[in-house]
Amino acid sequence: MKLSVCIPTFNRAGHLANCLEALRVSRERAGTEVQICVSDNASTDGTRAVVEAAMRLMPVTYRRNDSNLGIARNIVDAAGMASGEFVWIIGDDDLVLPHALATLSSLIDAHPRADYFFVNSSEVDARRVMAAPQPFDAGTLPSDLPRFSSWTASGPVKFHELVDPRVSFDFLLGIFLSVFGLAI
């Protein structure tokens, strides 16, 4: 398997439902197998039901922690579920665009020696998302949303060249911007 998308979550079932729906659409368009992993940090809301509904539409690897591990350990737990060559950790409130997984899969194929990909993103107000018909259709987002990073370069670069505030003011803290190769 090429890519695992890992989602740590806790008590945000509504956001997670939108995230999983966006992943379902993008996964179907990707034309390649993409693993979806959800690590539930002992949620007490409808998180399990949201994941079970998503599992009827696509394969999802799901684990519910017996107790809340804290965000850092839940992120590590989510990544530990991955069986892909690359892991992309996203938030339960992140929306993957319909073409995102196909684009990322093509980039992985085109750059077999790469072990890291920086993914740009845009910010969308959660109130806008939750006020729209549910589950939210990420394909309805305008294509001209401002990007998180204004950096427009594409292609191979040395890793240390990305550690630059012109690329991202919080490089590596915005984990959702990073797709890491796993040492196998």
Phi and psi restraints in degrees (value plus and minus 20) as a CYANA .aco file:
   2 LYS   PHI    -103.0   -63.0
   2 LYS   PSI     -64.9   -24.9
   3 LEU   PHI    -158.6  -118.6
   3 LEU   PSI     116.4   156.4
   4 SER   PHI    -138.2   -98.2
   4 SER   PSI     106.5   146.5
   5 VAL   PHI    -121.5   -81.5
   5 VAL   PSI      99.1   139.1
   6 CYS   PHI    -133.8   -93.8
   6 CYS   PSI     111.9   151.9
   7 ILE   PHI    -146.0  -106.0
   7 ILE   PSI      86.9   126.9
   8 PRO   PHI     -99.0   -59.0
   8 PRO   PSI     118.9   158.9
   9 THR   PHI    -163.6  -123.6
   9 THR   PSI     135.6   175.6
  10 PHE   PHI    -177.8  -137.8
  10 PHE   PSI      93.9   133.9
  11 ASN   PHI      31.6    71.6
  11 ASN   PSI      23.9    63.9
  12 ARG   PHI    -158.2  -118.2
  12 ARG   PSI      33.6    73.6
  13 ALA   PHI     -75.8   -35.8
  13 ALA   PSI     -61.4   -21.4
  14 GLY   PHI     -82.8   -42.8
  14 GLY   PSI     -64.9   -24.9
  15 HIS   PHI     -85.7   -45.7
  15 HIS   PSI     -63.6   -23.6
  16 LEU   PHI     -80.7   -40.7
  16 LEU   PSI     -58.5   -18.5
  17 ALA   PHI     -79.7   -39.7
  17 ALA   PSI     -63.0   -23.0
  18 ASN   PHI     -87.3   -47.3
  18 ASN   PSI     -61.5   -21.5
  19 CYS   PHI     -79.8   -39.8
  19 CYS   PSI     -68.1   -28.1
  20 LEU   PHI     -86.7   -46.7
  20 LEU   PSI     -56.1   -16.1
  21 GLU   PHI     -85.7   -45.7
  21 GLU   PSI     -63.4   -23.4
  22 ALA   PHI     -82.1   -42.1
  22 ALA   PSI     -60.4   -20.4
  23 LEU   PHI     -85.4   -45.4
  23 LEU   PSI     -58.6   -18.6
  24 ARG   PHI     -79.7   -39.7
  24 ARG   PSI     -68.1   -28.1
  25 VAL   PHI     -82.7   -42.7
  25 VAL   PSI     -67.4   -27.4
  26 SER   PHI     -85.9   -45.9
  26 SER   PSI     -57.7   -17.7
  27 ARG   PHI     -84.2   -44.2
  27 ARG   PSI     -62.3   -22.3
  28 GLU   PHI     -83.1   -43.1
  28 GLU   PSI     -56.3   -16.3
  29 ARG   PHI     -99.3   -59.3
  29 ARG   PSI     -37.7     2.3
  30 ALA   PHI     -87.9   -47.9
  30 ALA   PSI     -51.3   -11.3
  31 GLY   PHI      51.4    91.4
  31 GLY   PSI      -5.4    34.6
  32 THR   PHI    -165.3  -125.3
  32 THR   PSI     137.8   177.8
  33 GLU   PHI     -92.0   -52.0
  33 GLU   PSI     110.3   150.3
  34 VAL   PHI    -150.9  -110.9
  34 VAL   PSI     105.5   145.5
  35 GLN   PHI    -103.3   -63.3
  35 GLN   PSI     117.4   157.4
  36 ILE   PHI    -133.6   -93.6
  36 ILE   PSI     103.8   143.8
  37 CYS   PHI    -140.5  -100.5
  37 CYS   PSI     114.6   154.6
  38 VAL   PHI    -146.1  -106.1
  38 VAL   PSI     103.2   143.2
  39 SER   PHI    -128.1   -88.1
  39 SER   PSI      89.1   129.1
  40 ASP   PHI    -111.1   -71.1
  40 ASP   PSI      98.4   138.4
  41 ASN   PHI    -106.4   -66.4
  41 ASN   PSI      32.7    72.7
  42 ALA   PHI      45.7    85.7
  42 ALA   PSI      24.5    64.5
  43 SER   PHI     -80.8   -40.8
  43 SER   PSI     129.6   169.6
  44 THR   PHI    -134.7   -94.7
  44 THR   PSI     -12.6    27.4
  45 ASP   PHI    -120.7   -80.7
  45 ASP   PSI    -172.3  -132.3
  46 GLY   PHI    -108.4   -68.4
  46 GLY   PSI       4.9    44.9
  47 THR   PHI     -77.0   -37.0
  47 THR   PSI     -67.5   -27.5
  48 ARG   PHI     -78.6   -38.6
  48 ARG   PSI     -63.5   -23.5
  49 ALA   PHI     -84.0   -44.0
  49 ALA   PSI     -58.1   -18.1
  50 VAL   PHI     -82.1   -42.1
  50 VAL   PSI     -66.2   -26.2
  51 VAL   PHI     -85.5   -45.5
  51 VAL   PSI     -62.8   -22.8
  52 GLU   PHI     -81.5   -41.5
  52 GLU   PSI     -58.0   -18.0
  53 ALA   PHI     -85.2   -45.2
  53 ALA   PSI     -62.2   -22.2
  54 ALA   PHI     -84.0   -44.0
  54 ALA   PSI     -55.5   -15.5
  55 MET   PHI     -85.4   -45.4
  55 MET   PSI     -42.0    -2.0
  56 ARG   PHI     -94.7   -54.7
  56 ARG   PSI     -36.8     3.2
  57 LEU   PHI    -127.8   -87.8
  57 LEU   PSI     -41.3    -1.3
  58 MET   PHI    -182.6  -142.6
  58 MET   PSI     139.2   179.2
  59 PRO   PHI     -89.9   -49.9
  59 PRO   PSI     112.6   152.6
  60 VAL   PHI    -154.2  -114.2
  60 VAL   PSI     109.0   149.0
  61 THR   PHI    -108.1   -68.1
  61 THR   PSI     101.3   141.3
  62 TYR   PHI    -149.6  -109.6
  62 TYR   PSI     117.0   157.0
  63 ARG   PHI    -160.3  -120.3
  63 ARG   PSI     113.3   153.3
  64 ARG   PHI    -127.7   -87.7
  64 ARG   PSI     101.8   141.8
  65 ASN   PHI     -89.9   -49.9
  65 ASN   PSI     124.9   164.9
  66 ASP   PHI     -86.8   -46.8
  66 ASP   PSI     -50.7   -10.7
  67 SER   PHI    -161.7  -121.7
  67 SER   PSI     143.8   183.8
  68 ASN   PHI     -92.7   -52.7
  68 ASN   PSI     100.1   140.1
  69 LEU   PHI    -107.7   -67.7
  69 LEU   PSI     -29.7    10.3
  70 GLY   PHI      71.0   111.0
  70 GLY   PSI     138.9   178.9
  71 ILE   PHI     -84.6   -44.6
  71 ILE   PSI     -64.0   -24.0
  72 ALA   PHI     -81.7   -41.7
  72 ALA   PSI     -67.6   -27.6
  73 ARG   PHI     -88.4   -48.4
  73 ARG   PSI     -51.2   -11.2
  74 ASN   PHI     -89.4   -49.4
  74 ASN   PSI     -55.0   -15.0
  75 ILE   PHI     -83.3   -43.3
  75 ILE   PSI     -66.1   -26.1
  76 VAL   PHI     -82.2   -42.2
  76 VAL   PSI     -61.1   -21.1
  77 ASP   PHI     -80.4   -40.4
  77 ASP   PSI     -64.9   -24.9
  78 ALA   PHI     -80.5   -40.5
  78 ALA   PSI     -66.6   -26.6
  79 ALA   PHI     -84.9   -44.9
  79 ALA   PSI     -52.2   -12.2
  80 GLY   PHI     -86.8   -46.8
  80 GLY   PSI     -38.1     1.9
  81 MET   PHI    -100.5   -60.5
  81 MET   PSI     -34.7     5.3
  82 ALA   PHI     -90.0   -50.0
  82 ALA   PSI     120.1   160.1
  83 SER   PHI    -139.9   -99.9
  83 SER   PSI     -16.7    23.3
  84 GLY   PHI     -99.9   -59.9
  84 GLY   PSI     146.2   186.2
  85 GLU   PHI     -89.6   -49.6
  85 GLU   PSI     -49.0    -9.0
  86 PHE   PHI    -145.8  -105.8
  86 PHE   PSI     130.5   170.5
  87 VAL   PHI    -146.2  -106.2
  87 VAL   PSI     114.0   154.0
  88 TRP   PHI    -141.4  -101.4
  88 TRP   PSI      93.7   133.7
  89 ILE   PHI    -114.1   -74.1
  89 ILE   PSI     101.8   141.8
  90 ILE   PHI    -143.9  -103.9
  90 ILE   PSI     139.2   179.2
  91 GLY   PHI     -97.3   -57.3
  91 GLY   PSI     137.5   177.5
  92 ASP   PHI     -87.9   -47.9
  92 ASP   PSI     -31.3     8.7
  93 ASP   PHI    -124.1   -84.1
  93 ASP   PSI     -12.9    27.1
  94 ASP   PHI    -104.5   -64.5
  94 ASP   PSI     124.0   164.0
  95 LEU   PHI    -136.0   -96.0
  95 LEU   PSI      99.5   139.5
  96 VAL   PHI    -107.9   -67.9
  96 VAL   PSI     110.0   150.0
  97 LEU   PHI     -88.6   -48.6
  97 LEU   PSI     135.7   175.7
  98 PRO   PHI     -74.9   -34.9
  98 PRO   PSI     -51.8   -11.8
  99 HIS   PHI    -113.5   -73.5
  99 HIS   PSI     -25.0    15.0
 100 ALA   PHI     -80.6   -40.6
 100 ALA   PSI     -67.9   -27.9
 101 LEU   PHI     -90.2   -50.2
 101 LEU   PSI     -54.6   -14.6
 102 ALA   PHI     -85.8   -45.8
 102 ALA   PSI     -63.1   -23.1
 103 THR   PHI     -83.0   -43.0
 103 THR   PSI     -66.5   -26.5
 104 LEU   PHI     -84.0   -44.0
 104 LEU   PSI     -61.4   -21.4
 105 SER   PHI     -81.0   -41.0
 105 SER   PSI     -62.2   -22.2
 106 SER   PHI     -84.2   -44.2
 106 SER   PSI     -59.6   -19.6
 107 LEU   PHI     -84.8   -44.8
 107 LEU   PSI     -61.8   -21.8
 108 ILE   PHI     -81.3   -41.3
 108 ILE   PSI     -64.2   -24.2
 109 ASP   PHI     -83.5   -43.5
 109 ASP   PSI     -60.0   -20.0
 110 ALA   PHI     -94.7   -54.7
 110 ALA   PSI     -39.7     0.3
 111 HIS   PHI    -149.7  -109.7
 111 HIS   PSI      50.2    90.2
 112 PRO   PHI     -84.9   -44.9
 112 PRO   PSI     -37.2     2.8
 113 ARG   PHI    -111.2   -71.2
 113 ARG   PSI     -29.0    11.0
 114 ALA   PHI     -92.2   -52.2
 114 ALA   PSI     124.9   164.9
 115 ASP   PHI    -144.3  -104.3
 115 ASP   PSI     -10.8    29.2
 116 TYR   PHI    -176.0  -136.0
 116 TYR   PSI     119.1   159.1
 117 PHE   PHI    -149.7  -109.7
 117 PHE   PSI     112.9   152.9
 118 PHE   PHI    -114.4   -74.4
 118 PHE   PSI     104.5   144.5
 119 VAL   PHI    -131.3   -91.3
 119 VAL   PSI     105.6   145.6
 120 ASN   PHI    -100.2   -60.2
 120 ASN   PSI     142.5   182.5
 121 SER   PHI    -172.0  -132.0
 121 SER   PSI     154.7   194.7
 122 SER   PHI    -147.6  -107.6
 122 SER   PSI     138.5   178.5
 123 GLU   PHI    -123.0   -83.0
 123 GLU   PSI     113.3   153.3
 124 VAL   PHI    -145.4  -105.4
 124 VAL   PSI     113.2   153.2
 125 ASP   PHI     -83.0   -43.0
 125 ASP   PSI     105.8   145.8
 126 ALA   PHI     -79.2   -39.2
 126 ALA   PSI     -51.3   -11.3
 127 ARG   PHI     -83.9   -43.9
 127 ARG   PSI     -57.8   -17.8
 128 ARG   PHI     -83.1   -43.1
 128 ARG   PSI     -64.0   -24.0
 129 VAL   PHI     -84.9   -44.9
 129 VAL   PSI     -68.1   -28.1
 130 MET   PHI     -93.6   -53.6
 130 MET   PSI     -40.5    -0.5
 131 ALA   PHI    -102.0   -62.0
 131 ALA   PSI     -36.0     4.0
 132 ALA   PHI    -101.3   -61.3
 132 ALA   PSI     145.9   185.9
 133 PRO   PHI     -75.2   -35.2
 133 PRO   PSI     121.7   161.7
 134 GLN   PHI    -127.9   -87.9
 134 GLN   PSI     123.6   163.6
 135 PRO   PHI     -91.0   -51.0
 135 PRO   PSI     129.4   169.4
 136 PHE   PHI     -85.1   -45.1
 136 PHE   PSI     118.3   158.3
 137 ASP   PHI    -116.2   -76.2
 137 ASP   PSI      81.6   121.6
 138 ALA   PHI     -82.2   -42.2
 138 ALA   PSI     -40.3    -0.3
 139 GLY   PHI     -88.2   -48.2
 139 GLY   PSI     -33.9     6.1
 140 THR   PHI    -107.3   -67.3
 140 THR   PSI     -24.1    15.9
 141 LEU   PHI     -88.5   -48.5
 141 LEU   PSI     120.9   160.9
 142 PRO   PHI     -84.6   -44.6
 142 PRO   PSI     125.4   165.4
 143 SER   PHI     -95.9   -55.9
 143 SER   PSI     -31.8     8.2
 144 ASP   PHI    -122.3   -82.3
 144 ASP   PSI       4.3    44.3
 145 LEU   PHI     -80.9   -40.9
 145 LEU   PSI     120.7   160.7
 146 PRO   PHI     -82.5   -42.5
 146 PRO   PSI     118.7   158.7
 147 ARG   PHI    -103.1   -63.1
 147 ARG   PSI     131.3   171.3
 148 PHE   PHI     -79.9   -39.9
 148 PHE   PSI     -63.2   -23.2
 149 SER   PHI    -134.1   -94.1
 149 SER   PSI     119.1   159.1
 150 SER   PHI    -106.3   -66.3
 150 SER   PSI     -20.7    19.3
 151 TRP   PHI     -87.4   -47.4
 151 TRP   PSI     107.7   147.7
 152 THR   PHI    -133.8   -93.8
 152 THR   PSI     -21.0    19.0
 153 ALA   PHI     -82.3   -42.3
 153 ALA   PSI     130.1   170.1
 154 SER   PHI    -158.6  -118.6
 154 SER   PSI     125.7   165.7
 155 GLY   PHI      92.8   132.8
 155 GLY   PSI     159.2   199.2
 156 PRO   PHI     -84.9   -44.9
 156 PRO   PSI     116.6   156.6
 157 VAL   PHI    -162.8  -122.8
 157 VAL   PSI     142.0   182.0
 158 LYS   PHI     -90.5   -50.5
 158 LYS   PSI     122.3   162.3
 159 PHE   PHI     -72.8   -32.8
 159 PHE   PSI     -64.7   -24.7
 160 HIS   PHI     -84.7   -44.7
 160 HIS   PSI     -38.7     1.3
 161 GLU   PHI     -90.1   -50.1
 161 GLU   PSI     -41.4    -1.4
 162 LEU   PHI    -100.3   -60.3
 162 LEU   PSI     -40.2    -0.2
 163 VAL   PHI    -101.4   -61.4
 163 VAL   PSI      56.2    96.2
 164 ASP   PHI    -170.0  -130.0
 164 ASP   PSI     107.8   147.8
 165 PRO   PHI     -79.7   -39.7
 165 PRO   PSI     -38.4     1.6
 166 ARG   PHI     -93.8   -53.8
 166 ARG   PSI     -42.3    -2.3
 167 VAL   PHI    -103.6   -63.6
 167 VAL   PSI     -74.5   -34.5
 168 SER   PHI    -177.4  -137.4
 168 SER   PSI     108.6   148.6
 169 PHE   PHI     -86.9   -46.9
 169 PHE   PSI     -41.3    -1.3
 170 ASP   PHI    -147.0  -107.0
 170 ASP   PSI      23.8    63.8
 171 PHE   PHI     -66.2   -26.2
 171 PHE   PSI     113.4   153.4
 172 LEU   PHI      51.7    91.7
 172 LEU   PSI     -35.5     4.5
 173 LEU   PHI    -102.9   -62.9
 173 LEU   PSI     -49.8    -9.8
 174 GLY   PHI    -103.5   -63.5
 174 GLY   PSI      52.9    92.9
 175 ILE   PHI     -75.2   -35.2
 175 ILE   PSI     -49.0    -9.0
 176 PHE   PHI     -86.0   -46.0
 176 PHE   PSI     -29.7    10.3
 177 LEU   PHI    -111.8   -71.8
 177 LEU   PSI     -21.5    18.5
 178 SER   PHI    -140.2  -100.2
 178 SER   PSI     110.2   150.2
 179 VAL   PHI    -137.0   -97.0
 179 VAL   PSI      95.7   135.7
 180 PHE   PHI    -124.9   -84.9
 180 PHE   PSI     119.7   159.7
 181 GLY   PHI     -97.3   -57.3
 181 GLY   PSI     120.7   160.7
 182 LEU   PHI    -115.9   -75.9
 182 LEU   PSI     117.4   157.4
 183 ALA   PHI     -94.7   -54.7
 183 ALA   PSI      99.5   139.5
